[in-house]
Amino acid sequence: MSSIGFETATAFTATGATQTAGAVETAGAAGTADASRPSVAEMRLPVWFFGFEGVLAGAFDLLRAAPSAWPALVLLAAVNLGVSLTLMRRRLKLAKLLWRGKGTRNVAIGLVALRLGSHLVLGLLGAAVASTLGHVLFALAMSTVTVALLAYVQRTALTALVAAGKATA
């Protein structure tokens, strides 16, 4: 786990922070340099955003448990996209920078591998998740893992930005 954080911090500092530096210098020309640097609190994604992502991460099993829930999940995905593009406009910089980090991509690939691998292994062992309760529990587990990893990557990236002088604590 610590290697993911180190890679994220290194990749984030090497790629994303240098691009942020250009924006900071441009904004710094109009005002003071310290005022143009965003604070960690301004860049941190809100808790409810992680809730959106957690529900969407558990969508496969939620649909297996309740197939009629697909309109609600589509609506939730649309609301998530709309909120991300409007209310969280300033925080989108962090999201873009996070996706450029190698560690974040590793987390995303790891989550997909965990999803497919766990269902495959359980199926091979003859303990495939088939009940509604099993799918709901699996969705909760995937949601929890997703939220925890997203929070970890965000914390690592924000720490790297502060250390690089691209954000204020």
PyRosetta script that sets phi, psi and omega in degrees:
from pyrosetta import init, pose_from_sequence

init()
pose = pose_from_sequence("MSSIGFETATAFTATGATQTAGAVETAGAAGTADASRPSVAEMRLPVWFFGFEGVLAGAFDLLRAAPSAWPALVLLAAVNLGVSLTLMRRRLKLAKLLWRGKGTRNVAIGLVALRLGSHLVLGLLGAAVASTLGHVLFALAMSTVTVALLAYVQRTALTALVAAGKATA")
pose.set_psi(1, -38.9)
pose.set_omega(1, -177.5)
pose.set_phi(2, -68.0)
pose.set_psi(2, -28.2)
pose.set_omega(2, 178.2)
pose.set_phi(3, -67.4)
pose.set_psi(3, -34.0)
pose.set_omega(3, 177.0)
pose.set_phi(4, -63.0)
pose.set_psi(4, -44.4)
pose.set_omega(4, 179.5)
pose.set_phi(5, -63.4)
pose.set_psi(5, -41.2)
pose.set_omega(5, 179.4)
pose.set_phi(6, -65.6)
pose.set_psi(6, -43.8)
pose.set_omega(6, 179.3)
pose.set_phi(7, -63.1)
pose.set_psi(7, -40.4)
pose.set_omega(7, 179.5)
pose.set_phi(8, -63.3)
pose.set_psi(8, -46.6)
pose.set_omega(8, -179.0)
pose.set_phi(9, -63.8)
pose.set_psi(9, -42.3)
pose.set_omega(9, -179.1)
pose.set_phi(10, -67.0)
pose.set_psi(10, -50.3)
pose.set_omega(10, -179.1)
pose.set_phi(11, -64.8)
pose.set_psi(11, -38.4)
pose.set_omega(11, -178.9)
pose.set_phi(12, -65.8)
pose.set_psi(12, -44.3)
pose.set_omega(12, 179.4)
pose.set_phi(13, -66.3)
pose.set_psi(13, -39.6)
pose.set_omega(13, -175.8)
pose.set_phi(14, -73.0)
pose.set_psi(14, -38.1)
pose.set_omega(14, -174.6)
pose.set_phi(15, -104.5)
pose.set_psi(15, -62.8)
pose.set_omega(15, -172.6)
pose.set_phi(16, -66.7)
pose.set_psi(16, -42.0)
pose.set_omega(16, -175.9)
pose.set_phi(17, -67.4)
pose.set_psi(17, -32.7)
pose.set_omega(17, 179.0)
pose.set_phi(18, -69.0)
pose.set_psi(18, -34.1)
pose.set_omega(18, 176.7)
pose.set_phi(19, -71.1)
pose.set_psi(19, -35.8)
pose.set_omega(19, 176.6)
pose.set_phi(20, -65.4)
pose.set_psi(20, -33.2)
pose.set_omega(20, -179.1)
pose.set_phi(21, -59.9)
pose.set_psi(21, -39.2)
pose.set_omega(21, 178.1)
pose.set_phi(22, -62.5)
pose.set_psi(22, -41.9)
pose.set_omega(22, 178.5)
pose.set_phi(23, -66.7)
pose.set_psi(23, -38.1)
pose.set_omega(23, 179.0)
pose.set_phi(24, -65.8)
pose.set_psi(24, -42.0)
pose.set_omega(24, 179.7)
pose.set_phi(25, -65.7)
pose.set_psi(25, -40.6)
pose.set_omega(25, 178.7)
pose.set_phi(26, -63.3)
pose.set_psi(26, -46.2)
pose.set_omega(26, 178.8)
pose.set_phi(27, -68.3)
pose.set_psi(27, -31.8)
pose.set_omega(27, -179.5)
pose.set_phi(28, -65.8)
pose.set_psi(28, -27.8)
pose.set_omega(28, 178.6)
pose.set_phi(29, -67.3)
pose.set_psi(29, -31.7)
pose.set_omega(29, -179.7)
pose.set_phi(30, -80.9)
pose.set_psi(30, -28.8)
pose.set_omega(30, -177.9)
pose.set_phi(31, -144.9)
pose.set_psi(31, -159.5)
pose.set_omega(31, 178.5)
pose.set_phi(32, -76.2)
pose.set_psi(32, 150.3)
pose.set_omega(32, -177.6)
pose.set_phi(33, -65.8)
pose.set_psi(33, -37.7)
pose.set_omega(33, -178.0)
pose.set_phi(34, -69.7)
pose.set_psi(34, -34.5)
pose.set_omega(34, -179.1)
pose.set_phi(35, -71.6)
pose.set_psi(35, -26.5)
pose.set_omega(35, -177.8)
pose.set_phi(36, -82.4)
pose.set_psi(36, -19.3)
pose.set_omega(36, 178.4)
pose.set_phi(37, -76.9)
pose.set_psi(37, 126.6)
pose.set_omega(37, 179.1)
pose.set_phi(38, -71.5)
pose.set_psi(38, 151.9)
pose.set_omega(38, 176.4)
pose.set_phi(39, -86.9)
pose.set_psi(39, 162.3)
pose.set_omega(39, 177.9)
pose.set_phi(40, -60.6)
pose.set_psi(40, -39.3)
pose.set_omega(40, -179.9)
pose.set_phi(41, -63.0)
pose.set_psi(41, -36.2)
pose.set_omega(41, 178.8)
pose.set_phi(42, -70.6)
pose.set_psi(42, -32.3)
pose.set_omega(42, -176.2)
pose.set_phi(43, -89.1)
pose.set_psi(43, -23.9)
pose.set_omega(43, -176.9)
pose.set_phi(44, -61.5)
pose.set_psi(44, 133.4)
pose.set_omega(44, 177.8)
pose.set_phi(45, -73.5)
pose.set_psi(45, 141.4)
pose.set_omega(45, -178.3)
pose.set_phi(46, -70.3)
pose.set_psi(46, 157.1)
pose.set_omega(46, -177.3)
pose.set_phi(47, -60.1)
pose.set_psi(47, -40.2)
pose.set_omega(47, -178.1)
pose.set_phi(48, -63.1)
pose.set_psi(48, -28.1)
pose.set_omega(48, 177.3)
pose.set_phi(49, -64.2)
pose.set_psi(49, -39.6)
pose.set_omega(49, 177.0)
pose.set_phi(50, -65.3)
pose.set_psi(50, -32.7)
pose.set_omega(50, 175.5)
pose.set_phi(51, -62.9)
pose.set_psi(51, -43.8)
pose.set_omega(51, 175.1)
pose.set_phi(52, -55.1)
pose.set_psi(52, -51.1)
pose.set_omega(52, -176.6)
pose.set_phi(53, -64.0)
pose.set_psi(53, -37.2)
pose.set_omega(53, 178.4)
pose.set_phi(54, -63.8)
pose.set_psi(54, -43.6)
pose.set_omega(54, 178.5)
pose.set_phi(55, -64.4)
pose.set_psi(55, -42.4)
pose.set_omega(55, 179.4)
pose.set_phi(56, -66.9)
pose.set_psi(56, -30.4)
pose.set_omega(56, 177.0)
pose.set_phi(57, -69.3)
pose.set_psi(57, -30.2)
pose.set_omega(57, 178.5)
pose.set_phi(58, -93.5)
pose.set_psi(58, 8.7)
pose.set_omega(58, -174.3)
pose.set_phi(59, -60.0)
pose.set_psi(59, -39.4)
pose.set_omega(59, -178.4)
pose.set_phi(60, -57.4)
pose.set_psi(60, -50.5)
pose.set_omega(60, -178.7)
pose.set_phi(61, -73.6)
pose.set_psi(61, -31.0)
pose.set_omega(61, 174.8)
pose.set_phi(62, -63.1)
pose.set_psi(62, -39.2)
pose.set_omega(62, 177.8)
pose.set_phi(63, -69.8)
pose.set_psi(63, -31.7)
pose.set_omega(63, 175.8)
pose.set_phi(64, -69.3)
pose.set_psi(64, -35.4)
pose.set_omega(64, 179.9)
pose.set_phi(65, -76.4)
pose.set_psi(65, -38.6)
pose.set_omega(65, -178.5)
pose.set_phi(66, -140.5)
pose.set_psi(66, 86.3)
pose.set_omega(66, -177.3)
pose.set_phi(67, -57.5)
pose.set_psi(67, -25.2)
pose.set_omega(67, -179.8)
pose.set_phi(68, -77.8)
pose.set_psi(68, 0.0)
pose.set_omega(68, -179.0)
pose.set_phi(69, -84.9)
pose.set_psi(69, 0.0)
pose.set_omega(69, -175.6)
pose.set_phi(70, -61.1)
pose.set_psi(70, -36.8)
pose.set_omega(70, 177.7)
pose.set_phi(71, -62.6)
pose.set_psi(71, -37.6)
pose.set_omega(71, 178.9)
pose.set_phi(72, -65.7)
pose.set_psi(72, -39.4)
pose.set_omega(72, 178.9)
pose.set_phi(73, -68.7)
pose.set_psi(73, -38.2)
pose.set_omega(73, 176.6)
pose.set_phi(74, -64.5)
pose.set_psi(74, -43.5)
pose.set_omega(74, 177.5)
pose.set_phi(75, -62.1)
pose.set_psi(75, -42.8)
pose.set_omega(75, 178.5)
pose.set_phi(76, -62.6)
pose.set_psi(76, -41.1)
pose.set_omega(76, 177.9)
pose.set_phi(77, -64.6)
pose.set_psi(77, -40.3)
pose.set_omega(77, 178.6)
pose.set_phi(78, -66.0)
pose.set_psi(78, -42.6)
pose.set_omega(78, 177.3)
pose.set_phi(79, -63.4)
pose.set_psi(79, -41.8)
pose.set_omega(79, 178.4)
pose.set_phi(80, -58.8)
pose.set_psi(80, -46.7)
pose.set_omega(80, 179.5)
pose.set_phi(81, -64.7)
pose.set_psi(81, -45.5)
pose.set_omega(81, 179.6)
pose.set_phi(82, -61.5)
pose.set_psi(82, -44.7)
pose.set_omega(82, 179.0)
pose.set_phi(83, -65.4)
pose.set_psi(83, -40.6)
pose.set_omega(83, -179.5)
pose.set_phi(84, -62.2)
pose.set_psi(84, -39.1)
pose.set_omega(84, -176.9)
pose.set_phi(85, -83.8)
pose.set_psi(85, -13.0)
pose.set_omega(85, -178.7)
pose.set_phi(86, -114.3)
pose.set_psi(86, -70.2)
pose.set_omega(86, -173.3)
pose.set_phi(87, -68.0)
pose.set_psi(87, -29.1)
pose.set_omega(87, -175.3)
pose.set_phi(88, -108.4)
pose.set_psi(88, 30.6)
pose.set_omega(88, -176.0)
pose.set_phi(89, -54.0)
pose.set_psi(89, -46.4)
pose.set_omega(89, -177.6)
pose.set_phi(90, -67.6)
pose.set_psi(90, -32.5)
pose.set_omega(90, -179.1)
pose.set_phi(91, -78.7)
pose.set_psi(91, -11.6)
pose.set_omega(91, 177.7)
pose.set_phi(92, -63.3)
pose.set_psi(92, -27.2)
pose.set_omega(92, 175.8)
pose.set_phi(93, -58.0)
pose.set_psi(93, -44.4)
pose.set_omega(93, 179.0)
pose.set_phi(94, -62.8)
pose.set_psi(94, -44.6)
pose.set_omega(94, -179.3)
pose.set_phi(95, -61.2)
pose.set_psi(95, -43.2)
pose.set_omega(95, 178.4)
pose.set_phi(96, -62.6)
pose.set_psi(96, -43.3)
pose.set_omega(96, 179.7)
pose.set_phi(97, -66.8)
pose.set_psi(97, -36.3)
pose.set_omega(97, 178.2)
pose.set_phi(98, -62.8)
pose.set_psi(98, -42.0)
pose.set_omega(98, -178.1)
pose.set_phi(99, -69.1)
pose.set_psi(99, -20.6)
pose.set_omega(99, 175.3)
pose.set_phi(100, -77.3)
pose.set_psi(100, -18.4)
pose.set_omega(100, -179.2)
pose.set_phi(101, -76.2)
pose.set_psi(101, 137.4)
pose.set_omega(101, -179.4)
pose.set_phi(102, -62.3)
pose.set_psi(102, -37.6)
pose.set_omega(102, -178.6)
pose.set_phi(103, -63.9)
pose.set_psi(103, -38.0)
pose.set_omega(103, 179.7)
pose.set_phi(104, -66.9)
pose.set_psi(104, -42.3)
pose.set_omega(104, 176.7)
pose.set_phi(105, -63.7)
pose.set_psi(105, -37.2)
pose.set_omega(105, 177.4)
pose.set_phi(106, -63.3)
pose.set_psi(106, -39.2)
pose.set_omega(106, 177.9)
pose.set_phi(107, -63.9)
pose.set_psi(107, -45.1)
pose.set_omega(107, -179.7)
pose.set_phi(108, -62.6)
pose.set_psi(108, -45.3)
pose.set_omega(108, 178.4)
pose.set_phi(109, -64.4)
pose.set_psi(109, -40.3)
pose.set_omega(109, 178.5)
pose.set_phi(110, -62.8)
pose.set_psi(110, -38.5)
pose.set_omega(110, 178.2)
pose.set_phi(111, -66.1)
pose.set_psi(111, -40.7)
pose.set_omega(111, 177.2)
pose.set_phi(112, -65.8)
pose.set_psi(112, -43.3)
pose.set_omega(112, 178.5)
pose.set_phi(113, -63.4)
pose.set_psi(113, -39.5)
pose.set_omega(113, 177.9)
pose.set_phi(114, -63.0)
pose.set_psi(114, -44.1)
pose.set_omega(114, 179.3)
pose.set_phi(115, -60.1)
pose.set_psi(115, -55.7)
pose.set_omega(115, -176.8)
pose.set_phi(116, -68.3)
pose.set_psi(116, -43.9)
pose.set_omega(116, -177.5)
pose.set_phi(117, -64.6)
pose.set_psi(117, -41.9)
pose.set_omega(117, -178.5)
pose.set_phi(118, -66.7)
pose.set_psi(118, -41.6)
pose.set_omega(118, 177.2)
pose.set_phi(119, -66.3)
pose.set_psi(119, -38.5)
pose.set_omega(119, 178.6)
pose.set_phi(120, -64.9)
pose.set_psi(120, -48.1)
pose.set_omega(120, -179.4)
pose.set_phi(121, -63.3)
pose.set_psi(121, -44.4)
pose.set_omega(121, 178.4)
pose.set_phi(122, -62.2)
pose.set_psi(122, -38.2)
pose.set_omega(122, 177.4)
pose.set_phi(123, -65.7)
pose.set_psi(123, -41.1)
pose.set_omega(123, 178.7)
pose.set_phi(124, -66.7)
pose.set_psi(124, -32.0)
pose.set_omega(124, 179.1)
pose.set_phi(125, -81.8)
pose.set_psi(125, -2.8)
pose.set_omega(125, -179.2)
pose.set_phi(126, 79.1)
pose.set_psi(126, 15.4)
pose.set_omega(126, -179.2)
pose.set_phi(127, -119.5)
pose.set_psi(127, 40.4)
pose.set_omega(127, -178.6)
pose.set_phi(128, -58.6)
pose.set_psi(128, 144.2)
pose.set_omega(128, 178.2)
pose.set_phi(129, -73.9)
pose.set_psi(129, 114.4)
pose.set_omega(129, -176.8)
pose.set_phi(130, -126.0)
pose.set_psi(130, -23.4)
pose.set_omega(130, -176.6)
pose.set_phi(131, -85.5)
pose.set_psi(131, 159.7)
pose.set_omega(131, 177.1)
pose.set_phi(132, -61.8)
pose.set_psi(132, -45.1)
pose.set_omega(132, 178.9)
pose.set_phi(133, -61.4)
pose.set_psi(133, -41.4)
pose.set_omega(133, 178.5)
pose.set_phi(134, -60.4)
pose.set_psi(134, -42.8)
pose.set_omega(134, 178.9)
pose.set_phi(135, -68.5)
pose.set_psi(135, -37.8)
pose.set_omega(135, 177.8)
pose.set_phi(136, -64.9)
pose.set_psi(136, -43.8)
pose.set_omega(136, 178.3)
pose.set_phi(137, -64.3)
pose.set_psi(137, -39.7)
pose.set_omega(137, 178.3)
pose.set_phi(138, -65.1)
pose.set_psi(138, -40.5)
pose.set_omega(138, 176.8)
pose.set_phi(139, -61.7)
pose.set_psi(139, -42.0)
pose.set_omega(139, 177.8)
pose.set_phi(140, -63.5)
pose.set_psi(140, -41.0)
pose.set_omega(140, 179.0)
pose.set_phi(141, -64.1)
pose.set_psi(141, -45.9)
pose.set_omega(141, 179.8)
pose.set_phi(142, -65.3)
pose.set_psi(142, -38.2)
pose.set_omega(142, 178.0)
pose.set_phi(143, -64.0)
pose.set_psi(143, -43.2)
pose.set_omega(143, 179.9)
pose.set_phi(144, -63.9)
pose.set_psi(144, -46.1)
pose.set_omega(144, 179.2)
pose.set_phi(145, -62.1)
pose.set_psi(145, -43.1)
pose.set_omega(145, -180.0)
pose.set_phi(146, -61.9)
pose.set_psi(146, -48.5)
pose.set_omega(146, -179.1)
pose.set_phi(147, -62.6)
pose.set_psi(147, -43.1)
pose.set_omega(147, 179.7)
pose.set_phi(148, -62.4)
pose.set_psi(148, -44.0)
pose.set_omega(148, -179.6)
pose.set_phi(149, -69.2)
pose.set_psi(149, -38.8)
pose.set_omega(149, 176.8)
pose.set_phi(150, -63.3)
pose.set_psi(150, -42.0)
pose.set_omega(150, 177.9)
pose.set_phi(151, -64.0)
pose.set_psi(151, -39.6)
pose.set_omega(151, 178.8)
pose.set_phi(152, -64.1)
pose.set_psi(152, -46.1)
pose.set_omega(152, -179.4)
pose.set_phi(153, -65.2)
pose.set_psi(153, -41.0)
pose.set_omega(153, 178.0)
pose.set_phi(154, -61.3)
pose.set_psi(154, -45.7)
pose.set_omega(154, -179.5)
pose.set_phi(155, -61.5)
pose.set_psi(155, -43.1)
pose.set_omega(155, 179.6)
pose.set_phi(156, -63.2)
pose.set_psi(156, -43.8)
pose.set_omega(156, -179.0)
pose.set_phi(157, -66.4)
pose.set_psi(157, -42.3)
pose.set_omega(157, 179.2)
pose.set_phi(158, -65.8)
pose.set_psi(158, -37.1)
pose.set_omega(158, 176.2)
pose.set_phi(159, -63.2)
pose.set_psi(159, -40.5)
pose.set_omega(159, 178.6)
pose.set_phi(160, -65.3)
pose.set_psi(160, -38.8)
pose.set_omega(160, 177.7)
pose.set_phi(161, -64.4)
pose.set_psi(161, -42.4)
pose.set_omega(161, 179.0)
pose.set_phi(162, -65.0)
pose.set_psi(162, -44.7)
pose.set_omega(162, -180.0)
pose.set_phi(163, -62.9)
pose.set_psi(163, -33.4)
pose.set_omega(163, 179.2)
pose.set_phi(164, -82.3)
pose.set_psi(164, -5.2)
pose.set_omega(164, 179.7)
pose.set_phi(165, 79.3)
pose.set_psi(165, 16.9)
pose.set_omega(165, -178.2)
pose.set_phi(166, -94.5)
pose.set_psi(166, -7.7)
pose.set_omega(166, 176.9)
pose.set_phi(167, -146.7)
pose.set_psi(167, 158.1)
pose.set_omega(167, 178.3)
pose.set_phi(168, -102.4)
pose.set_psi(168, 148.4)
pose.set_omega(168, 179.7)
pose.set_phi(169, -75.6)
pose.dump_pdb("model.pdb")
